Amino acid sequence: MEKIQTVKIYDSEYEATYTAHIRKNGDGWVGWIQEHPKVKQEDRTQEALLKTLENTLYETLEADWEAWDKQLGENAKTGKLDKLDRDVLEDLRAGRCKYL
């Protein structure tokens, strides 16, 4: 079995660096992103694998963000954030907040 290599992938949109773990696997390459276990791929060459991992990572980050945004919107519509809103306004009015 081939040694696992690590390659850093920088995502400029999310301004974050991710670690790809890759290794030769028979005639092809296999890899995954440490920070996002859902991102696992195989490809014919190392270069193709890295590009596929980068694309899959981006798609996964976008899907996660969209799901988070949708859930936040649903929580706001159903009133799940109302108490938080009241607490924040109370803290502001009482002077318990400071400017950053």
Beta strands, then each sheet from edge to edge (+ up, - down):
strand 1: 5-11
strand 2: 16-25
strand 3: 28-33
strand 4: 36-43
sheet 1: 1+ 2- 3+ 4-
end
